Amino acid sequence: MGRPLRIEYAGAHYHVTARGNEQKDLFKSQRDREKFLSYLESAVARYGAVIHAYCLMSNHFHLLIETPSGNLSQIMHHINGAYTNYFNIKRKRAGHLFQSRYKAILIEADEYAKELSRYIHLNPVRVGMVTRPEEYRWSSYCDFIGERKTPDWLTSKLILDYFGTEKTARNNYRKFTDDLLGQKYESPLNSVIAATILGREGFVKEITARHVDGKQADRNVSAVKKLFNRPTLDTIIQAVQGVIRTDKVSAKAAIYLCHKFSGAKLKEIGIRFGIGESAVSQTSSRFALQMQKDTVLSEVIDKLKVMLGVSSVRTDK
């Protein structure tokens, strides 16, 4: 199996995760977490990283990071390497600390940065560690809502600017996050293409054309094929109709799969199904929740994903 497809360029934004080897804890103490944050700070100072959001869980972490110099590999080598050395020396151990390489999803920031920041900040709530995100100390959420002094190395402006003026943005962001408390919702990462890119059709096409070269293709042929060969609306609809006979369920399933995997714009999908753009998003989200409750339906959709060649586009949460 080839190494993960890496797309690096100046000004790129990523959602980065890394997990402990064998699912073991990366952080065992307050000092461990503080030390890891110090390596985020040094990555900003030494390599020009821009950290937009973070959350340190027990056995993994999430980062929303920007690379003005196009040097993600260098940044992550510093962060993970320095932390591994610290962890191993402290506990008199040797060997790998992280489970394989980190996972980096290239994102279209204007479309997904705010959604991903909310997803990152709600991680501790989602697994039951706390009931509200501000109760968890080891994420950037309290910095976003103004409950503590933001460190110089953390940049919240990119995301807060989506929520109004400096006076209103923090409160609006809190409301934005609160909207999902107690609700089941679909991860924005479920829309990742080829475990590599999260963005609209135009963004994916532009990045693929500019930054996926022959060398990268040789490393991971499967991922590159998924970037270039995405199923059309007609292909998806025909596949769904051939598997799901109930018209109402078939339509919702087709909308969901078109939304997630065709790369078509919401307007285009809406016209195809005779509904508005917002209805496309709402139908897709509701169908995703329905699948979580209905294992039989979920298995049918998994079968359709295999048929359409998109069965491996999802990424770890």
C-alpha positions in Angstrom: 0.0 0.0 0.0 1.4 3.4 -1.0 2.1 6.2 1.4 -0.7 8.8 1.9 -0.9 11.3 -0.8 0.7 14.6 0.4 -0.2 17.9 -1.2 1.9 20.8 0.1 2.0 24.4 -1.1 2.4 27.9 0.3 -0.8 29.0 2.1 -2.4 25.6 2.4 -4.7 24.8 5.2 -5.0 21.3 6.8 -6.9 19.3 9.4 -4.2 17.2 11.0 -4.7 14.3 13.3 -2.3 11.8 14.9 -3.0 8.9 17.2 -1.0 7.0 19.8 0.5 3.7 18.7 -1.8 0.8 19.4 -4.4 3.4 20.5 -2.4 4.1 23.6 -2.5 7.5 25.4 -0.3 10.2 24.0 -0.9 12.4 27.0 -0.8 11.0 30.6 -0.4 14.2 32.6 -0.9 18.0 32.6 2.8 18.4 32.0 2.6 16.2 28.8 -0.1 18.5 27.4 1.8 21.6 28.3 4.9 20.2 26.6 3.0 19.4 23.4 1.6 22.9 23.3 5.1 24.3 23.7 6.1 22.4 20.5 3.1 24.0 18.7 4.6 27.3 19.8 8.1 26.5 18.6 6.6 25.3 15.3 5.1 28.7 14.8 8.4 30.5 15.8 10.8 28.3 13.8 8.8 27.1 10.8 6.1 29.8 10.3 3.2 27.5 11.1 -0.1 29.1 11.8 -2.2 27.3 14.3 -5.9 28.2 14.0 -7.5 25.6 16.4 -6.5 22.5 18.4 -7.7 19.9 20.7 -5.6 17.4 22.7 -7.5 14.3 23.6 -6.1 11.3 25.5 -4.8 9.2 22.6 -4.9 11.6 19.7 -4.9 15.3 18.8 -6.5 17.5 16.2 -5.0 20.6 14.6 -6.3 23.1 12.2 -3.1 24.5 10.7 -1.9 26.8 7.9 1.5 26.6 6.2 2.4 30.0 4.6 5.8 28.4 3.5 4.3 25.1 2.2 6.2 23.0 4.7 3.7 20.8 6.5 6.0 17.8 6.6 8.8 19.9 8.3 6.3 21.3 10.8 4.8 17.9 11.8 8.3 16.3 11.9 9.2 18.9 14.5 6.0 18.6 16.5 5.7 14.8 16.6 9.5 14.2 16.7 10.1 16.6 19.6 7.2 15.3 21.6 8.2 11.7 21.0 11.7 12.4 22.3 10.3 14.2 25.4 7.8 11.4 26.1 10.3 8.6 25.7 13.0 10.2 27.8 10.5 11.1 30.6 9.3 7.5 30.7 12.5 5.7 29.9 11.1 4.0 26.9 12.1 3.6 23.2 10.3 3.2 19.9 7.3 4.7 18.1 4.9 6.8 20.0 2.5 7.6 17.2 0.4 5.2 15.1 2.0 5.4 11.6 2.2 8.9 10.1 -0.1 11.8 10.9 -3.1 12.2 8.7 -3.4 15.6 7.0 -6.6 16.6 5.0 -6.1 19.6 2.8 -9.1 21.9 3.2 -10.8 24.8 1.4 -10.6 27.2 4.3 -13.4 29.5 3.3 -15.8 26.6 3.0 -14.8 24.4 5.9 -12.6 26.2 8.5 -15.4 27.3 10.8 -17.2 23.9 10.6 -13.9 22.0 11.3 -13.1 24.3 14.2 -16.5 23.5 15.8 -15.9 19.8 15.1 -12.5 20.0 16.8 -13.8 21.9 19.8 -16.7 19.5 20.3 -14.5 16.4 20.5 -14.4 16.2 24.3 -18.2 16.6 24.4 -18.8 14.0 21.8 -17.0 11.3 23.7 -18.5 12.3 27.1 -15.5 13.8 28.8 -17.4 17.0 29.5 -20.9 18.4 28.9 -19.8 21.7 27.4 -16.6 22.5 25.4 -15.5 25.4 27.7 -15.2 22.8 30.5 -12.3 21.2 28.6 -9.0 23.0 29.2 -6.9 21.4 26.5 -8.5 22.8 23.4 -8.6 26.3 21.9 -12.3 26.8 22.5 -11.8 29.0 25.6 -9.5 31.2 23.6 -12.2 31.6 20.9 -14.9 32.7 23.3 -12.6 35.0 25.4 -12.6 33.0 28.6 -8.8 33.2 28.9 -5.9 35.1 27.4 -5.0 33.7 24.0 -1.3 32.7 23.6 0.6 34.6 20.9 1.1 31.4 18.9 -2.6 30.7 18.4 -4.4 32.6 15.6 -8.2 32.7 16.1 -8.9 35.6 13.8 -9.4 33.6 10.6 -12.3 31.8 12.0 -13.8 34.5 14.2 -13.9 36.9 11.3 -16.7 34.8 9.9 -18.8 35.7 12.9 -18.9 39.4 12.8 -17.0 42.3 14.4 -14.5 41.9 17.2 -17.2 42.9 19.7 -19.7 40.2 18.6 -17.7 37.4 17.0 -16.8 35.5 20.2 -20.4 35.4 21.4 -21.6 34.4 17.9 -19.0 31.6 17.8 -20.2 30.4 21.2 -23.8 30.3 19.8 -22.6 28.5 16.7 -21.0 25.8 18.8 -23.9 25.6 21.2 -26.2 24.9 18.3 -24.9 21.3 18.1 -24.8 20.5 21.8 -27.0 17.5 22.5 -27.5 17.0 18.8 -26.4 14.2 16.5 -24.6 15.6 13.5 -22.5 14.4 10.7 -18.7 15.0 10.7 -17.6 17.4 8.0 -14.7 14.9 7.4 -17.2 12.5 5.8 -17.0 14.7 2.7 -13.2 14.2 2.3 -12.2 13.0 -1.2 -9.7 10.2 -1.5 -8.7 10.7 2.1 -6.9 13.8 0.8 -9.0 16.9 0.1 -12.0 18.6 1.7 -13.5 21.3 -0.6 -15.9 22.1 -3.3 -15.6 20.8 -6.8 -13.8 23.8 -8.2 -11.2 23.7 -5.3 -10.6 20.0 -5.8 -10.1 20.4 -9.5 -7.8 23.3 -9.1 -5.6 21.6 -6.5 -5.5 18.4 -8.4 -4.4 20.1 -11.6 -1.8 22.3 -9.9 -0.3 20.0 -7.3 -0.9 16.3 -8.1 2.0 15.4 -10.3 3.3 12.1 -11.7 5.6 11.4 -8.8 2.7 11.7 -6.3 0.6 9.5 -8.6 3.2 6.8 -8.5 3.1 6.8 -4.7 -0.6 6.4 -4.4 -2.4 5.5 -7.6 -5.7 4.8 -5.8 -6.0 8.2 -4.2 -5.1 10.0 -7.4 -7.8 8.0 -9.3 -10.4 9.1 -6.8 -9.4 12.8 -7.3 -9.7 12.6 -11.1 -12.5 10.1 -11.5 -15.5 11.0 -9.4 -18.9 9.5 -10.1 -21.4 11.7 -12.1 -24.9 12.5 -10.8 -26.4 10.2 -13.4 -24.0 7.3 -12.4 -25.0 7.7 -8.7 -28.7 7.9 -9.4 -28.7 4.9 -11.6 -26.7 2.9 -9.1 -29.1 3.8 -6.3 -32.2 3.0 -8.3 -30.8 -0.4 -9.1 -30.3 -1.2 -5.4 -33.0 0.6 -3.5 -36.5 0.1 -4.9 -38.5 2.3 -2.5 -38.8 5.7 -4.3 -38.7 7.9 -1.2 -35.6 6.2 0.3 -34.0 5.9 -3.1 -34.3 9.7 -3.7 -32.8 10.6 -0.3 -30.0 8.1 -0.7 -29.2 9.5 -4.1 -29.1 13.1 -2.8 -26.9 12.0 0.0 -24.4 10.2 -2.3 -24.5 13.0 -4.9 -23.8 15.6 -2.2 -20.9 13.6 -0.7 -19.2 12.1 -3.6 -20.1 13.7 -7.0 -18.3 17.0 -6.5 -21.3 18.7 -8.1 -22.4 22.1 -6.8 -25.5 22.2 -4.5 -27.3 24.2 -7.1 -26.6 21.5 -9.7 -27.8 18.7 -7.4 -30.9 20.7 -6.4 -31.9 21.2 -10.1 -31.4 17.5 -10.8 -33.8 16.6 -7.9 -36.1 19.6 -8.1 -35.2 21.0 -4.7 -33.4 24.1 -3.4 -29.7 24.2 -2.4 -30.4 24.3 1.3 -32.8 21.3 0.9 -29.9 19.3 -0.6 -27.7 19.9 2.5 -30.6 19.2 4.9 -31.6 16.0 3.2 -28.0 14.8 3.1 -27.5 15.5 6.8 -30.8 13.9 7.9 -30.1 10.8 5.8 -26.6 10.5 7.4 -28.3 10.5 10.9 -30.9 7.9 9.6 -28.0 5.6 8.6 -26.5 5.9 12.1 -29.8 4.4 13.5 -30.4 1.9 10.8 -27.6 -0.7 10.3 -29.4 -2.3 7.4 -29.6 1.0 5.5 -26.0 1.7 6.4 -24.9 -1.6 4.9 -26.8 -0.8 1.7 -25.1 2.5 1.3 -21.7 0.9 2.0 -22.5 -1.5 -0.9 -23.3 1.4 -3.1 -20.1 3.2 -2.2 -18.2 0.1 -3.3 -20.1 0.0 -6.6 -19.3 3.7 -7.2 -15.7 3.4 -6.2 -15.9 5.8 -3.3 -15.8 3.2 -0.5 -12.6 4.5 1.1 -13.0 8.3 0.9 -13.9 8.6 4.6 -11.3 9.4 7.1 -10.8 8.7 10.8 -12.6 11.1 13.0 
